[in-house]
Amino acid sequence: MTGIKTTGEKKLMLFSGRAHPELAEEVAKQLGIGVVPTKAFDFANGEIYVRFQESARGADCFLMQSHTAPINKWIIEQLIMIDALKRASARSITVIVPFYGYARQDKKHRGREPISARLMADLFRTAGADRILTVDLHTDQIQGFFDGPVDHLFALPLLADYVAAKVDRNKLTVVSPDAGRVRVADRWADRLGAPLAIVHKRRDPDVANQVTVHEVVGDVEGRVCVLVDDMIDTGGTICAAADALFANGAEDVIVTATHGVLSGPAADRLKNSKVSEFVFTNTLPTPGELELDKITVLSMAPTIARAVREVFEDGSVTSLFDEQA
């Protein structure tokens, strides 16, 4: 007889960076495990040190980090953690990125621009990641930037079911805030059995380089409008779209988005908006100054945990959404 047989079992280990540990703890609780203790700190010059307190040898490792502000710091920390796992002889490394940084830079609009979303994928691969698990990418084609499996999770079932339970579907209209989100809004309309409208941004010929006119394509008068987007950053586009809907006779406007980036003037814009409710998921931590009654945060932890279990057990991540379609 040649070789040695082993009777060892597969082992799942969940690791978390410092960007959004609350979400990692929720996912761990759903899985019935604990997050692996990690020692991480910054040196005086800003360099990051990481060391895991348990052995990862031969384990299937899942490393979670959401790219919130300061985004570049947390990306670098995640890359360092991937490298540490690779050098610790992990059996496999799955990178969980609830919010994928630089996703909006997915193509060149003009010459001499980078495609930063592709660079991110290359960095993950070079650091040692075998697989990426993420939620609602800005554009689907980013999946093709990574040379390996990408599990693309969707918040649509979670968000849509929440809205459906609150609003009379007979009065509901799904609205895309711009032409780029029409495909996503169409999926919402199919799931809720609601009509679709679009807010079309048009430039006023008398005002250079500024969007001043928002035309609503579709009937929204007397309707409860659900504006759907993948992320809200400064809130300018979504609040202007909501104003256009109210100007066209909408009875109420609810805004839903997977990722609440909420940077810069977002806090003031959301507070002063006539929108009755903003619904986000917890893929990113919500800034403390935005703990308003009109902001609702739903947890993606159960969905992420189920996806992790399917990957670990060689199951089907797609089945999570097929059964909810």
C-alpha positions in Angstrom: 0.0 0.0 0.0 1.3 3.5 -0.9 0.2 6.8 0.6 -1.6 7.7 3.8 -5.4 7.9 4.3 -6.9 10.4 6.6 -10.2 10.3 8.4 -10.3 14.1 9.1 -13.5 16.1 8.6 -14.0 19.4 6.8 -13.8 22.4 9.1 -15.5 25.8 8.5 -13.9 28.9 10.1 -15.3 32.4 10.0 -12.9 35.4 10.2 -13.8 39.1 10.3 -11.9 42.4 9.7 -12.5 45.4 11.9 -14.7 47.3 9.4 -18.1 45.9 10.3 -17.7 43.1 13.0 -21.4 43.3 13.9 -22.5 41.7 10.7 -19.9 39.0 11.0 -21.2 38.2 14.5 -24.7 37.9 13.2 -23.6 35.5 10.4 -21.6 33.5 13.0 -24.7 33.2 15.2 -26.8 32.0 12.2 -24.2 29.3 11.6 -24.0 28.3 15.2 -20.2 29.1 15.5 -18.0 31.9 16.8 -15.9 34.4 14.8 -12.2 33.3 15.1 -10.4 35.6 17.6 -8.0 37.9 15.7 -5.4 40.3 16.9 -5.3 43.4 14.7 -4.0 46.9 15.2 -2.4 49.8 13.4 1.2 50.8 13.8 2.1 54.5 14.4 2.7 55.1 10.6 -0.7 53.5 9.7 0.6 50.0 8.7 -1.7 47.2 9.7 -0.8 44.1 11.7 -3.0 40.9 11.8 -2.6 37.6 13.5 -5.2 34.9 14.0 -5.4 33.3 17.4 -6.4 29.9 16.2 -4.8 27.5 13.6 -6.4 27.6 10.2 -4.4 24.7 8.7 -6.6 22.6 6.5 -9.7 24.6 7.2 -12.3 26.1 4.7 -11.9 29.8 5.7 -14.5 32.5 5.1 -13.1 36.0 5.6 -15.7 38.8 5.9 -14.9 42.5 5.4 -17.3 45.2 4.1 -15.6 48.1 2.4 -16.9 51.0 4.4 -15.2 54.3 5.2 -12.2 54.6 5.4 -12.5 52.3 2.4 -8.9 52.0 1.4 -7.8 51.0 4.9 -10.3 48.2 5.1 -9.5 46.8 1.7 -5.8 46.6 2.6 -6.6 45.0 5.9 -8.7 42.3 4.1 -5.8 41.7 1.6 -3.4 41.3 4.5 -5.8 38.8 6.2 -6.1 36.8 3.0 -2.3 36.6 2.8 -2.1 35.5 6.5 -4.6 32.7 5.8 -2.7 31.6 2.7 0.5 31.4 4.7 -1.3 29.6 7.5 -2.1 26.7 5.1 -5.8 27.2 4.9 -7.5 24.6 2.6 -9.6 27.3 0.9 -10.2 31.0 1.3 -13.6 32.5 0.5 -13.7 36.3 0.6 -17.1 37.6 1.8 -17.5 41.2 0.6 -21.0 42.4 1.4 -20.2 45.8 -0.2 -17.6 45.5 -3.0 -15.4 48.6 -3.0 -14.8 50.5 -6.3 -17.7 48.6 -8.0 -18.8 51.8 -9.7 -15.5 52.0 -11.6 -16.4 49.0 -13.8 -15.6 50.4 -17.2 -13.8 53.3 -18.9 -16.0 56.3 -19.7 -13.1 58.3 -21.1 -9.5 57.7 -22.1 -6.7 57.3 -19.4 -9.2 56.1 -16.8 -8.7 52.9 -14.7 -11.1 50.0 -14.4 -10.7 49.8 -10.6 -13.3 47.1 -10.1 -11.1 44.7 -12.1 -8.1 45.8 -10.2 -9.9 44.8 -6.9 -10.6 41.4 -8.3 -6.9 41.0 -9.3 -5.8 42.0 -5.8 -8.0 39.4 -4.2 -6.8 36.7 -6.5 -3.1 37.7 -6.1 -3.4 37.8 -2.3 -4.8 34.2 -2.3 -8.6 34.3 -2.5 -10.2 31.2 -4.1 -13.7 32.5 -4.2 -15.7 35.7 -3.7 -19.1 36.0 -2.1 -20.7 39.4 -2.4 -24.1 41.2 -2.4 -25.7 43.2 -5.2 -22.8 44.3 -7.3 -23.2 47.6 -9.1 -23.1 45.8 -12.4 -23.3 42.0 -13.0 -20.3 41.9 -15.3 -17.9 42.5 -12.4 -18.4 38.7 -11.7 -16.3 38.1 -14.8 -13.4 40.2 -13.4 -12.4 37.5 -10.9 -10.7 34.3 -12.2 -12.6 32.0 -10.0 -16.1 31.3 -8.6 -18.2 34.4 -7.6 -21.4 33.9 -5.6 -23.6 36.9 -6.2 -26.3 37.3 -3.6 -29.4 39.5 -3.9 -31.2 41.6 -1.4 -34.3 42.0 -3.6 -36.3 39.2 -1.8 -35.6 40.7 1.6 -36.4 44.3 0.6 -39.3 43.5 -1.6 -41.1 41.3 0.9 -40.7 44.0 3.5 -42.3 46.6 1.2 -45.0 44.2 0.2 -46.0 43.6 3.8 -46.4 47.4 4.4 -48.0 48.7 1.3 -51.2 47.9 -0.5 -50.0 46.3 -3.8 -52.9 47.7 -5.7 -51.5 51.2 -5.1 -47.8 50.3 -5.6 -45.6 51.5 -8.4 -41.9 50.5 -8.7 -39.7 53.3 -9.9 -36.2 53.3 -11.3 -34.3 56.5 -10.4 -32.4 56.5 -13.7 -32.0 54.5 -16.9 -29.2 52.4 -15.4 -31.4 50.8 -12.8 -34.3 49.8 -15.1 -33.4 46.1 -15.2 -33.4 45.9 -11.4 -36.6 47.8 -11.1 -38.2 45.4 -13.7 -37.3 42.5 -11.4 -39.0 44.3 -8.5 -42.1 44.9 -10.6 -42.3 41.2 -11.6 -42.0 40.1 -8.0 -44.6 42.6 -6.6 -46.9 42.5 -9.6 -46.7 46.3 -9.8 -46.4 48.7 -12.8 -43.0 50.3 -13.5 -42.1 53.9 -13.9 -38.7 55.6 -14.7 -37.3 59.0 -13.7 -35.4 60.2 -16.7 -32.7 62.8 -16.1 -32.5 65.4 -18.8 -30.1 68.4 -19.1 -31.5 71.8 -19.4 -30.0 73.4 -22.5 -29.8 76.8 -20.7 -27.7 75.4 -17.8 -24.4 73.9 -18.7 -23.1 70.6 -17.2 -26.0 70.3 -14.8 -29.0 68.0 -14.6 -31.9 70.2 -13.9 -34.9 68.4 -15.3 -36.3 65.1 -14.1 -39.0 63.7 -16.3 -41.2 60.9 -15.0 -42.1 58.2 -17.5 -45.1 56.3 -16.3 -48.2 57.0 -14.2 -47.4 57.8 -10.6 -50.3 60.1 -9.7 -52.0 59.0 -6.5 -49.6 56.0 -6.2 -47.2 54.8 -3.5 -43.9 54.8 -5.3 -41.0 52.5 -4.4 -37.7 53.9 -5.6 -35.2 51.1 -6.0 -31.4 51.3 -6.2 -28.3 49.3 -5.4 -26.7 52.0 -3.3 -27.2 55.5 -1.9 -24.0 57.5 -1.5 -24.6 61.2 -1.1 -28.3 60.9 -1.7 -28.5 63.6 -4.4 -29.9 61.4 -7.2 -32.4 59.6 -5.1 -33.8 62.7 -3.3 -34.1 64.6 -6.6 -36.0 61.6 -8.1 -38.3 61.5 -5.1 -39.0 65.2 -5.5 -39.9 64.6 -9.2 -42.3 61.9 -8.2 -44.1 64.1 -5.6 -44.2 66.9 -8.2 -46.0 64.5 -10.5 -48.7 63.6 -7.9 -47.3 60.6 -6.1 -49.1 60.0 -2.8 -46.0 58.7 -1.0 -42.4 57.6 -1.8 -40.4 54.8 -0.2 -36.8 54.4 -1.0 -35.0 51.0 -0.9 -31.3 50.3 -1.5 -29.1 47.4 -0.6 -26.0 49.5 0.4 -26.4 52.6 2.5 -23.0 54.3 1.8 -24.5 57.6 3.1 -21.4 59.8 2.9 -21.0 63.6 2.8 -24.3 65.5 2.7 -26.4 62.3 2.8 -27.5 62.8 6.4 -29.0 66.3 5.8 -30.6 65.2 2.5 -32.3 62.2 4.0 -33.5 64.2 7.1 -35.0 66.9 4.9 -36.5 64.7 2.3 -40.2 64.2 1.9 -39.6 60.4 1.5 -41.5 58.6 4.2 -39.1 55.7 4.7 -35.6 54.7 3.6 -35.0 51.0 3.7 -31.4 49.6 3.6 -29.7 46.3 4.5 -26.8 46.0 6.9 -24.1 45.3 4.3 -22.6 48.5 5.6 -22.8 50.0 9.1 -25.3 52.9 9.3 -23.6 56.2 10.5 -24.8 57.1 14.0 -26.1 60.5 12.9 -28.6 58.7 10.7 -30.4 56.8 13.3 -33.7 58.3 12.2 -37.3 57.0 12.6 -37.6 57.1 8.8 -34.6 54.8 8.3 -35.1 51.0 8.5 -32.2 48.5 8.3 -32.8 44.9 7.4 -30.3 42.2 8.1 -28.6 40.2 5.3 -27.0 37.9 7.9 -29.4 35.0 7.3 -28.9 35.1 3.6 -25.1 35.3 3.8 -25.0 32.5 6.4 -27.1 30.2 4.2 -24.8 30.9 1.3 -21.7 30.2 3.4 -23.2 26.9 4.4 -24.1 26.0 0.8 -20.5 26.7 -0.3 -19.0 24.8 2.6 -21.3 21.8 2.0 -20.8 21.9 -1.8 -24.5 22.8 -2.3 -26.1 25.3 -4.6 -26.1 29.1 -3.8 -28.5 29.7 -6.7 -31.1 27.6 -5.0 -31.4 30.2 -2.3 -33.0 32.5 -4.8 -34.8 30.0 -7.1 -37.1 29.1 -4.3 -37.9 32.7 -3.6 -38.6 33.7 -7.2 
